[in-house]
Amino acid sequence: MDERKLTYRDYAAFARMSPEELARDCEVQVFRATGPGGQGVNTTDSAVRMRHVPTGIVVVSRERRSQLQNRERCLEKILEACRLRARPPRPRKKTRVPAGQRRRRLEAKRSRGEVKRLRRRVEGE
């Protein structure tokens, strides 16, 4: 995609793609996961960071011991993010200020102006 802002329709198109098609547009980085897991975590590059280039969505998976399973999980996360962004925006409902509210607001402004007018110096003194 070019540098224009993506719409929900663009994300819907990505959400309909298969994981294999989606994987073609991704940059993948593997690294050592941190946290519990002992030597298994410390010695293998099993965690995966995946960036979907057209959308800029970045996800990380380090839940599994297998790099392959973490790659699959990343693709699922990207698809889920595309599905969330593919929802059309809710239509905006126009609202009106009720006549009574408008009347009270104007009356409050008038009375505030009157208070300020009374603070002024009286002419002729």
Secondary structure by P-SEA (a helix, b strand, c coil): cccccccaaaaaaaaaccaaaaaaabbbbbbbbbccccccccccccbbbbbbccccbbbbbcccccaaaaaaaaaaaaaaaaaaacccccbbbbbbccaaaaaaaaaaaaaaaaaaaaacccccc
